[in-house]
Amino acid sequence: MITSKTAITMEEYNLFRSLIQQEWGVVFGDDKISFLEHRLFRFLSLSGCNNFRELYLYIKKNVNPKLKDSIVEAITTSETMWFRDFKQWELIKKSILPEFIDSLRREVKEKVYIWSVACSTGQEPYSMAMLIQEAVKKEPKVNCQQFVILGTDNSKSSLFIASSGRYNQASMSKGMLPGYKEKCFAFSQDIWEIRGDLKKMVFFKHFKLQENYVDLPQFDIIFCKSIFQYYHTDEQKIIYQTIHNKLAHDSYFFTSSTDDMSEVNNLFEPVQSEECFYYKPKQ
C-alpha cells in the first residue's frame, strides 16, 4: 500500500518522466503523477528499494535490465479486444478485402501488406487473419499466403501472448463476433488457442515507434490506435510522418475515434464511408 513515506514526490516524478521520455519517447504531463505512482509502486519491492528515488537510481544504473523492460511495459500496455471499432471491420469485410482480392486475382498486386501498430496481445492482427481466410475461400485464384500481416509492440510480454495465440475466457469475451470463436479456435483446459493455419498468417516483432523503419515494406492497411496519448506533439508528428511514408498508394489508415488527427491533416485525408471514418495518405 502506498503511504506518505512511499508516495512519489513531484521531484521524483520529474526524474522519472524525464528518464521515460529519454529512454522510450513516452511523455507524461503534470496530471499523470498518480497514474505513474501506481504503475511503478510494485517495482519498489521487486527491486528492494525503499522509495521512488532509490528506484530511479536503480533503473539508471541498469542493475536489472529485465526489470527495466517490465517497467516500460507497465506504463505503456493498453487494453485491446477482438474486432475493435466494429464498423471499421464491416468496411474491411464488405469493401476493402474484396478490392485487394480482386487486385491479387488480376495480378495487379503480388501481395497485400498489413501492419497492426501496437498490437498488444494480438487480437487485432488475428481478427484480420480470420476475415482474410474467410474471404479468400470464395476466390480459388488467391490464397492466404498473399496477405502478409505484421503485428508490432513495445511490450515483450504482450508479444509472447500474441505469438502463443492462447487466450483465457475473459480475453475471448471482449469483442469476439459470433461464430468465429468456434471456427477459429481450439478449446482445452479453460484456454482458447487460435488454429495453427491462422497463427502462421501473422508475424510478430518487438518494435519501438522511434526505431528505424527501413526494413518495413510499404503497407496497404495500417492500424494505429490510441497510442499517441503517450507521446509529445512533436514526437507524434515525426511518427505520423514516418507511418505516412510507409503507406502504399491507395492504402488505408485506421485510427481510433478518439485520436486527434488535426495536427497531421497535411498528411492524411479523412474519408467518410457508410460504415466509418478512415484515412487515405495524401501524396
N, C-alpha and C positions, 0 to 999 in steps of 0.2 A: 504494500500500500504506500502511495506517495504521501509523505509527511512534510512538515515545514523544514525538516533537516535535509530531506532529499529533493524537494521541489526545485525545478530548474530556475535559475535566476536569469534576468534579461541579459546579463553579461555572458553567461554560459550559452544561452540561446543564440546570441550573436556569433559566438565562436563556432557553434555547430552549423548554423545556416551558412556561414562563410565557408566552412570546410565542405559542406554538402554541395554548395554551388561550384566550388573549385574542383572537387573530385568527380561529381556526377552531373553538373549542369542544372541541377534542380534548385529552384528558387522558392524560399519561404518568406512571406510577408510578416509584418508585425502581429497579425491576427492568428498565426499558426502556432503560437507558443504552447498552448495546451495540447494540440494535436501531436506536436513533436515530442513533448514531455512524455505523453502516454505511450507513444510508439517506441521511445528509447528506454523507458523505465526498466523493462525486463532484462535489458542488457547490463544493468548495474550488477545484478547478482551473477550473471553469466561470466562477466569479466572479473568479478571480485572487487569492483570499485565501490567506494562509499558514497560518491556523489557524481554529478554530471561533469564537473571539471576534471576529475580523475579519469572518467570515461573518455572525455575528449582527448586527453593526453595519451591515453592507452591506444586510442584509434590512430592518432597522429604518428605514434611510434610503429604502427603496423605490427604489433606483437602477435596478433591473431588474425591473419588475412580472412579466414572463414567467417569470423565474427563481423568483420568489415562488410563482407558480402551480404550477410544476414541483415545488417542494419539498412543497407540501401534497399533491400527487398521489403523490409518492414515499412519504410517510409514512402515507397512508390507503388506497391502492389495494390491493384484496384479490383473491384468486383466485376465479374463477367457473367455471361449467360449464353445459352443457345439462341440462335436467330434473333439476336439483339436488334432493336429497331425493326420490327417485323415488316413494316411497309417497304423497307429497302429490299428485303428478301423477296417480297412479292414481285417487285420490279425486276430483280435479278432473274427470278424463275420465269416470269412472263415474257420479258423482252430482251434482257442483256445476254443471258446464256444462249437463247436461240440465235441471236445475232452472231455471237462468236462461233457457235457450232456450224452455222452456215458458212462463215469465213474459212473454217477448217475444212469443211466438206469440199468447198470450191478451191481449196489450196491457196487461198489468198493469204492465209496465215499458216505457219507451221506449228506454232504453239501459242497458248494463251497463258500469260504470267499474272499471278495474283499474289498480293502481299497483304498480310494481316500484321499491321504495326502494333506493337504492344499487345500481343495475342494472349498474354496471361497463361491460363491453363489449357488453352487450345480450343475452346468452344467455337470461336469464330471461324478459324480455318477448317475445322471439321464440319461445321454447318455448310460451308462452301462445298466441301468434298461430297457431302450427301446429296446436295442439289445437283451437282455436276454428274454424279453417277446415275442419278435418276433420269436426267435429261439426255445423256449420251445413249442410254438404252434404246431410245427412239430413232437413233441415227447410226446405222451399221457402218458407215464410212468414217466415223470418228470414234476415238477411244479415249479413255480417261488419262492415259499417259501423255496426251497432247495438252493437258492442263497442268501447269506447274504452280503449286500452292506453297508459299513461304510464310511461316509464322516466326516472328522475332519478338524477343522480350529482353529486358534488362535483368530479370529475375531468374536465376538458375534453378531455384526450387520449383517455380511455376513451370518452367520448360521441362523439368523432369516429369511432372504430372502430365503435361501435354504430350510428351514423347511416349509415355506409357499408354495413353489413351484409356485410362481407368478412372472411373468416377463413382462416387457414392450416390445414394438416393437423393440427398439434398442438392447436389450439383445437377443431377439429371432432371430435377423438378423445375429448374429455372429456365423457362423459355422454350423447352422442347416441344416441337409440333407433334400433333397426333400421328401415330403410325411409324415415325422414324426410329423411336427407341427400340421397338420390337424388330424392325427390319435391319437396323444398322449396328446393333449391339448384342453381345452375348452376356447373359447374367449368371453370376456364380458367387455365392457366399457374400451377398449384400453389395457386390460390386458389378457395375456395368462396364464392359470393355468393348471399345469400338472394333468392328471387324477388321481383320488384317489387310484386306484389299483397300479399305478406306484409309487406314493408317499409312499405308505406303504412298498415298497421294499427297501427303503433307510433309514438308521438310521444316525442321525447327532449327533455329540458330540464335545463339546468345549475341545480342546486338544492342549497342548504345546509340541513340539517335545522333550523338555528336561524332560518331565514328565516320570513317571513310566509306562512301557509297560506291566506290569504283567497281567492286566485284558484283554489284547487284545489276540485274538486267533491267530493261525498260518494261514497266508493268502496264497491263491492260486494265486492271482493277486494283485499287489500293483502299484498304480500310484503315482509318486513323482516327480513333475516337477517344475523347475525354482524357487526353494525356497532357495537354498543354497548360493545365492548371498548375503544373509543377515547374514551368519554365518562365523565365523573364521574357517580356515582349520582344526584345532584340533577339534573344535566343530562338523564340518561336518563329520569327521571320526567317532566320537562317535555315531552320529545319524545314519549314514550309517551302522555301525556295529549293532546297535540295530534293525534297519529295516531288515538287513540281517538275524538276529536271529528270526525274525517274519515271514520269508518266508518259506512256507512248501516245502517239497521235490518236485522237478519237477514243481516249480512255475514260475511265470512270473513277471518281474520287468520292468516297463516302466518309462523312464525319458524323458526330453526334449532333442532335438538335440543339444541345447546349453549348456547342463550340462556337466561339465568336470568330468569324472569318473576316470581319470588317477591315482588319489591318493588312490583309493579304488579298484584297479584291482585285489587285493588279495581276494576280497570278491565276485566279480561279473564277470561272464563270458559273454562277448558280443556275441550275435548271430545275424547273418545276414540272414533274410528270403527274399523271393521275394519282400515283401512289405516294410520292415523296419528293423531297428535295435531294439533289445530289450536285456534284460539281464536275465541270469539264476544265482541263488545263487551258489557259489562254496561250496562244502561240506567240 
